[in-house]
Each structure stands twice: as structure tokens, then as C-alpha cells.
């Protein structure tokens, strides 16, 4: 599952970059198209979730190792 989360995170980074570039080009238009903001913010929110998961993963693994070794004593 960790491999899939990393792959999804990478592709979300590509989608965010494309949305950001699109937003950069349409920011001067009147009226401002809503799709441009959503195109950047939706992948950013998902990047946040997958990033948190990958950030916390080593701490959870360490906590589980410590807990399992403590039960054997």
C-alpha cells in the first residue's frame, strides 16, 4: 500500500503543478474562472493528505516496533 500512496502522491504533484501553471495563465482574465482555482487546490488538498500519511508512517512503525518488543519482556 505504501508504494501506491507514493505513486499517487507523485502524480498528484504533477496535477498540482499543471493546475498551478494553468492558474498562473488565467489569473488576469475577467471574470476569474473558478475551474482554475479548483484545478490547483484539489490536488493540493490530496497532496496534503498523502504527505501526512508518508510523514507519520515511520513514527507509527517505530511505535509498533517498540510496543511489540516491550510485550516480550
Order of alpha helices (4+ residues) and beta strands (2+ residues): alpha-alpha
